[in-house]
Amino acid sequence: MGPAGRSTRPAGPFGRLRTPRRPRIWFEILLIAVSYWVYSLIRNAVPEQKAQAMANADWIWEVEQRLGIAVEHGVNHAVNSVTWLIVGMNYYYATLHFVVTLGVLVWLYRRHPGRYAAARTVLFATTAVALVGYYLYPLAPPRLMNGQHFIDTVLVHQTWGSMASGDLKNMSNQYAAMPSMHIGWSLWCGLTIFALASVPWAKVLGLLYPTLTLVVIVATANHFWLDAVGGLACLLFGYLVARLCYGALPQGLPRQVPDDRRRATAPPAAAPPPPAPEPAHSTEQPPAEERPLPSPTGPGPRGATALTRASPEPAPAPES
């Protein structure tokens, strides 16, 4: 409580969110697990619109060719000719998308608890708005297009772990290429590391990660590079939501927050002792024998006043 009993919690509809508090580990684990399960459920429950998805892919490919920016086919074939490189990219696509994102969340939780909730909100809002894109704009990835001769690198090299090809493709929505959450999540990771890391090499890695991810999604023919633009748009929406909820972007919030458990168990501070009562002022004059007499040689030392007892006048000497 603040002065005069007023609460220090920020006012407004997001006052509780803006109150600094330490995230609780079990709640966060449960929240992330349930949220990803719901995301996957909704993403895969989008009605399969194969014909529309193929038509949209043909349209995007035609637009890129007219603009002279259709680089996906050349990159796909060039990288596929180097077996060790394309196999590494296949594993990159299948694993780092989750590993790096979870790693950044753990790093935020441990090192930046005051910014964790806002950064997590950016990620959640980015992912949520992507579901709207999957529903409104079904899009086939280049590897599933007819007649364009893109190479499905996962299928060709039998890479383990991807749900994009082979028998696992029936468990995942194959026509949810726009927007690319590989780009949305990798940009979130990279910008978060760049903004909050304290060492230069970590900041450089933060910028390199989404750049390399863009190369991977194009080389493996899982996305058009314009899908990355959709991922960026979703991320901007996520930052806007966090700004509205917390009043600042994650990097603008305090790094640390008070430990609620320590604050709850700490003994109350001892109250200061009451001030001593001041002596009452008296208007009575002291007795004559206690009144200060002026010094015959002038004032004494500064601040010093001697109280002397008045002496009776000497009796006159007797006459002889």
C-alpha positions in Angstrom: 0.0 0.0 0.0 1.3 3.5 -0.8 0.8 6.7 1.2 -2.5 7.3 2.8 -3.5 3.7 2.2 -3.4 3.9 -1.6 -2.4 0.8 -3.6 0.8 1.0 -5.5 -0.5 -1.3 -8.2 -0.7 0.5 -11.6 -4.1 1.6 -12.6 -6.0 0.5 -15.7 -7.3 -2.8 -17.1 -3.8 -4.3 -17.2 -2.8 -3.1 -13.7 -2.3 -6.6 -12.4 -0.1 -7.6 -15.4 2.0 -4.5 -14.9 2.7 -5.2 -11.3 6.2 -6.7 -11.1 6.0 -10.3 -9.9 8.3 -13.4 -10.2 7.0 -16.1 -12.6 6.2 -19.5 -11.0 8.1 -22.3 -12.6 5.3 -25.0 -12.5 2.7 -22.6 -13.8 4.9 -21.6 -16.7 5.7 -25.2 -17.6 2.0 -26.0 -17.6 1.1 -22.9 -19.5 3.6 -23.5 -22.3 2.7 -27.2 -22.6 -1.1 -26.5 -22.7 -0.7 -23.5 -25.1 1.4 -25.5 -27.6 -1.1 -28.4 -27.4 -4.0 -26.0 -28.1 -2.0 -24.4 -30.9 -1.2 -27.7 -32.6 -4.8 -28.9 -32.2 -6.3 -25.8 -33.8 -3.6 -25.7 -36.5 -4.3 -29.2 -37.5 -8.1 -28.8 -37.2 -8.2 -26.2 -39.9 -10.2 -27.7 -42.8 -7.9 -29.1 -45.5 -8.3 -26.9 -48.5 -5.8 -28.5 -50.8 -7.1 -27.0 -54.0 -7.1 -23.5 -52.6 -3.7 -24.0 -51.0 -2.2 -25.1 -54.4 -3.8 -22.2 -56.2 -2.4 -19.8 -53.6 1.1 -21.3 -54.0 0.9 -21.0 -57.8 -0.1 -17.3 -57.4 2.7 -16.5 -55.0 5.3 -18.2 -57.3 4.0 -16.4 -60.3 4.2 -13.0 -58.5 7.8 -13.7 -57.4 8.8 -14.7 -60.9 7.3 -11.5 -62.3 9.2 -9.4 -59.7 12.4 -11.3 -60.3 12.6 -12.5 -56.7 11.8 -16.2 -57.2 15.1 -17.5 -55.7 13.6 -20.6 -53.9 14.1 -23.1 -56.7 17.8 -22.3 -57.3 18.6 -22.3 -53.6 16.7 -25.6 -53.1 18.6 -27.4 -55.9 22.0 -25.9 -55.0 22.0 -26.9 -51.3 20.5 -30.3 -52.1 23.6 -31.2 -54.2 25.7 -31.0 -51.0 24.4 -34.0 -49.0 26.0 -33.2 -45.6 24.7 -29.6 -45.8 21.1 -30.4 -46.7 20.9 -33.2 -44.1 22.2 -30.7 -41.5 19.6 -28.2 -42.6 16.8 -30.8 -42.4 17.7 -31.5 -38.8 18.0 -27.8 -38.1 14.5 -27.3 -39.4 13.1 -30.2 -37.4 14.7 -29.5 -34.0 16.2 -26.0 -33.4 12.7 -24.4 -33.9 11.8 -25.9 -30.5 15.2 -26.2 -28.8 16.3 -22.6 -29.2 12.9 -21.1 -28.3 12.6 -23.1 -25.1 16.2 -22.3 -24.3 15.5 -18.5 -24.6 12.5 -18.9 -22.4 14.6 -20.6 -19.7 17.3 -18.0 -20.0 14.7 -15.2 -19.6 13.1 -17.0 -16.6 16.5 -17.3 -14.8 18.3 -14.1 -15.8 15.5 -11.6 -16.6 12.5 -12.6 -14.5 11.1 -9.0 -14.6 10.9 -9.2 -18.4 9.9 -12.8 -18.8 6.2 -12.4 -18.8 6.1 -9.7 -21.3 8.5 -11.5 -23.7 6.4 -14.7 -23.3 3.3 -12.7 -24.2 5.0 -11.5 -27.4 5.7 -15.2 -28.3 2.1 -16.3 -27.5 0.4 -13.5 -29.3 2.6 -14.1 -32.4 1.7 -17.7 -32.4 -2.0 -17.1 -31.8 -2.4 -14.6 -34.7 -0.7 -17.1 -37.0 -3.6 -19.4 -36.6 -5.8 -16.8 -38.3 -3.5 -16.8 -41.3 -3.6 -20.6 -41.5 -7.4 -20.5 -41.6 -7.8 -17.6 -44.0 -5.0 -18.2 -46.4 -4.1 -21.9 -46.8 -0.8 -22.2 -48.7 1.1 -25.3 -50.0 4.9 -25.2 -49.4 7.0 -25.3 -52.6 7.9 -29.0 -52.1 4.3 -29.9 -52.6 3.7 -27.8 -55.7 2.9 -29.6 -59.0 5.2 -29.3 -62.0 7.8 -26.9 -60.4 10.3 -29.6 -59.6 11.1 -28.6 -56.1 13.0 -31.2 -54.1 11.4 -32.5 -50.8 14.7 -32.8 -49.1 13.4 -34.6 -46.0 11.8 -37.3 -48.2 14.8 -37.7 -50.4 17.4 -38.0 -47.6 15.1 -39.8 -45.2 15.8 -37.3 -42.4 14.5 -38.3 -39.0 12.3 -36.0 -36.9 10.4 -33.9 -39.4 6.6 -33.9 -39.5 6.6 -32.4 -42.9 7.1 -35.5 -45.0 6.7 -39.3 -45.0 4.3 -41.1 -42.7 4.3 -38.2 -40.1 2.8 -35.7 -42.6 -0.7 -37.0 -41.8 -0.2 -35.7 -38.2 0.4 -32.1 -39.3 -1.4 -29.6 -41.4 0.7 -29.5 -44.6 -1.0 -26.4 -46.0 -0.1 -24.0 -43.1 2.9 -22.4 -44.7 1.8 -18.7 -44.4 2.9 -17.2 -42.1 6.1 -19.0 -41.2 6.4 -19.6 -37.5 10.0 -20.8 -38.0 10.7 -17.2 -38.9 8.3 -15.7 -36.3 9.9 -17.7 -33.4 13.5 -17.3 -34.6 13.0 -13.6 -35.0 11.6 -13.5 -31.4 14.6 -15.4 -30.2 17.1 -13.3 -32.1 15.7 -9.9 -31.2 15.4 -11.0 -27.5 19.0 -12.1 -27.3 20.2 -9.0 -29.2 18.3 -6.7 -26.9 19.1 -8.3 -23.5 22.4 -10.2 -23.9 25.4 -8.4 -22.2 28.2 -9.9 -24.4 28.8 -8.9 -28.0 29.2 -12.4 -29.4 25.8 -13.4 -28.0 24.2 -10.4 -29.7 25.8 -11.5 -33.0 24.5 -15.0 -32.6 21.0 -13.5 -31.9 21.1 -11.7 -35.3 22.5 -14.7 -37.2 19.9 -17.2 -35.9 16.9 -15.8 -37.8 19.0 -15.1 -40.9 20.2 -18.8 -41.0 16.6 -19.9 -40.4 15.5 -18.0 -43.5 18.1 -19.8 -45.6 17.0 -23.2 -44.1 13.3 -22.8 -44.8 14.0 -21.8 -48.4 16.6 -24.5 -49.0 14.4 -27.3 -47.7 11.5 -26.1 -49.8 9.3 -25.8 -46.8 8.4 -22.1 -47.4 8.5 -19.3 -49.9 10.6 -16.5 -48.6 7.5 -14.3 -48.6 6.2 -16.6 -45.8 8.9 -15.0 -43.7 7.3 -11.6 -44.3 4.1 -13.1 -42.8 6.0 -14.3 -39.8 7.5 -10.9 -39.3 4.1 -9.3 -39.4 2.8 -11.7 -36.8 5.8 -10.8 -34.5 5.1 -7.1 -34.8 1.5 -7.9 -33.7 2.9 -9.8 -30.7 5.1 -6.8 -29.7 2.0 -4.5 -30.0 0.0 -6.8 -27.7 2.8 -6.9 -25.1 3.2 -3.1 -25.3 -0.5 -2.6 -24.6 -0.5 -5.2 -21.7 2.7 -4.1 -19.9 3.1 -0.5 -20.9 6.5 -1.2 -22.4 8.4 -3.6 -24.6 10.2 -6.4 -22.7 13.6 -4.7 -22.8 12.1 -1.6 -21.3 10.9 -3.3 -18.1 13.1 -3.9 -15.0 15.3 -6.9 -15.1 14.6 -8.1 -11.6 11.5 -8.3 -9.4 11.1 -8.7 -5.7 11.0 -12.3 -4.5 7.4 -12.7 -3.3 8.2 -15.6 -1.0 11.0 -13.7 0.8 8.8 -10.7 1.1 6.0 -12.8 2.6 8.2 -14.7 5.1 10.4 -11.8 6.2 9.7 -10.5 9.7 8.1 -7.1 9.9 10.5 -4.2 10.5 10.6 -2.9 14.1 8.7 0.3 14.5 10.9 3.3 15.4 10.6 4.4 19.1 8.3 7.4 19.7 10.0 10.7 20.0 10.7 12.0 23.5 8.3 14.6 24.8 9.5 18.1 24.6 9.8 20.0 27.9 7.0 22.5 28.5 7.9 26.1 28.2 7.4 28.2 31.3 6.6 31.9 31.4 7.7 32.4 35.0 10.8 34.3 35.8 13.5 32.4 37.8 14.2 33.6 41.3 16.5 36.6 41.7 19.3 34.6 43.1 19.3 32.4 39.9 19.1 35.1 37.3 22.2 35.4 35.1 24.3 38.5 35.8 26.2 40.3 33.0 29.9 40.0 33.2 31.7 43.2 34.2 34.3 42.6 31.4 31.8 42.0 28.7 30.2 38.9 27.3 31.9 35.6 28.0 32.6 32.8 25.5 30.0 32.3 22.7 27.1 30.3 23.9 28.2 30.3 27.5 26.0 31.9 30.2 26.9 31.5 33.9 24.2 31.4 36.5 25.5 33.0 39.6 23.8 33.4 42.9 23.2 37.1 43.9 25.4 38.2 46.9 24.0 40.5 49.6 25.5 44.0 49.7 28.3 44.3 52.3 27.4 46.1 55.5 29.0 49.6 56.1 32.0 49.6 58.3 31.4 51.0 61.9 32.6 54.5 62.5 35.5 54.9 64.9 
